[in-house]
């Protein structure tokens, strides 16, 4: 019997085994990727609960719009603006991720804004700033981020929306002025967008 005839079944077996391995690896990778996404979303939603007023009655995450506006949100990627309703009335929005360019990394924020333009809360979704300095922007490291609660675009003049060392009214994180400036500017920009685009944000269409 020719050698090629003897090799053919072995090659077919090897091909089948290889194909099965590839399918298994693909399936495992898909499941792992999906699980990572689900875990990330769950973690984000736990953070969102810190800044969304209690008592909302709608499915926030399927009620809103997606926008792209780097000038206001610091990124070319889509930003979600999710409506918050109580008994069908839109009482505010959740905006994420708003991007601030920190000293070492992009800082992604989630910002809750009431319909009257005041902030219901601000949280950091992601940061990779210097340990012990810029990372104090994160709510798990300090309460600095809480100072935005209740603020609105009109609470201060443009010049007041700065850190104290720049002549403004906002405290800065010790040793992390660049990070502080960036986050303050990002929050103010999100408030400005909310004010200027309220007709679109609160449209029922």
N, C-alpha and C positions, 0 to 999 in steps of 0.2 A: 504494500500500500504506500502511495506517495507520502513524503513527509508533510506536504501542505495539507493533505486530508487529515492527518493526525493533529496538526496544529489548529485547524479550523474550530473544532468544538471547544478547545481550550481558550481560543481568542473570543469566541462568542460568550463563554462563561465569564471571562474577565470583563467584557463589555457590559454584560448584564449587571455584574456586581458593581462596577464603576457607576453605571446609571442609577442603580438603587441607592448607592452612597450619596450621589449628587442630589437626588430627590430628597433623601432624608435630611441632608445638610441644609438644603433650601428651606424645607419645612420647619426645621428647628430654628433657623435664622429668622424666618418670617414670624414664628410664634414669639421668639425672644424680642424682636423689634416691636411687635404689637404690645407685648407685656410692658416693655420699657415705656412706650408711649402712654399706656394706660396708667402706669405708676406715676409718670411725670404729670399727667393731667390730674390725677387724684391729689397729688401733692400741691399742685397749683390751686386747685379748688379749695383745699383746706386753707390756703393763704387768702384766697378771695373772701372766704367767710369772715375774715377779720375786718374787712373793709366794706362789706355789703350790709346795708341796714337790715335788721331782722324783720321778718314778717312779709317778705316778698312772696307773691303768689304765682309767678310765671316760671317757665323753664328759661332761665336767663341765657343759657348757652346756645339756645336756638331762637333767640329773639334779639336781633340786632343787625349790624352791617359790618362789612370789612372795608377798610380804606387804606390807601397808600399815600402818604404825605411826609416825605423825609424832613421837610422844613419844620413841621410841628412835632413829629414823633421820632426823629433821629434815625430812621431806618427806611430802606427801600422795600422792606418786606411788609406784607399786609398786617394791619393792626385791627384788632377786634374791638368794636364798640357795642357792648351788650346792654340792652335795656333792662331796667329793674322796674317791675310793676307791683303795685299793691291794689288789688281789686280792679285790675285792668288799667288803672291810671299809671302812666310812666312817671316815676318819682326820681329817677336818676339813671346813671350809666356806670358801667365798669369798662375801663379802657386798658388794654394790654396787648403786646408789651410795648411800653414807651421806653425808648432807648436813650441812655445818657452815656457819654464817652468819659469814663473814669480815667484815673491815672494809669492803670495797668490794663484795664479791660472794659468791655461794654457792660453797662449795668442795665438790666431789664427790670422795669417797674410795672406794677399794676396800680392803677389809680381809680378810686371810686369818687364820682362827682354827683352831688345832688342836683336836682333840676334847677334849684336857685343859684347854682354856680359854686357852692361851697364844697370843699373836699370832705368826703365821708371816711376816707382813709387812704393811705399809701403804703405799699409793701414792695420789697425787693424780691423779684422772682429768681434772679441770677446775678452773681457778681464774682469777680476773682481779683479783688483788690488786695493790697498789702496787708498781711496779717497784723493785727494790733493797731492799724492806722485806718486806711481806707475801708477795710472790711467792717468797720463800725457803722457803716451805712446800713448794714443788714439788721433787720428787727430782732434777730436772735442774738446780736452782739451788743446792741445799745438801743435806747429809745429815741435816738436822734430823728429817725424818719417820722416819728409821731407828731413832730412839730407842725406838719402841714395840715393836720386835722382842723376843719372849720375855716381854713383860709379860702379866699376866692381871688379871682383875677384882679378885682377892684379893691382888695383889702389893703394893698400898698401901691405906690407908684412904681413905675418900671425901675427906677433907681433903687427903690427899697427892696426889690426882689433880688438882693445880693447878699453875700456874706458880710458880716459886720466889718471885717478888715478891709472890705472894698467900699465901705460907706453905706452898706445896706442894713437890713433889720433882722437878718437870719444868722443864727449861730452856725459855726462851722465845726467840723470834726477836727480835733487837735491833730496837727501834722498831716492833714488830708484836705487842704484847701481846694485843690483841683477837683477832687471827687465831690466835695460839697458844692462847689460852684456848678458842676455839671448836673447834679441831681436837681438843684434848685431851678436851674434853667429849664430842665426837662419837665418838671412839674408845672412851671409857669406856662410853657408852650402848650401843654395839654389843656390847661385851663383856658388859654386863649382860643384854641381850636374849638373847645366846647362852647364858648361864648359866640364865636363867629359862625359856627355851623349848627346852631341849635335848631334851626328850621328843618335841617336834614336829619339830625339825630333823633328828634322827637316826632318826626313825620310818621303817620300810621300807615303809609303806603308801603 
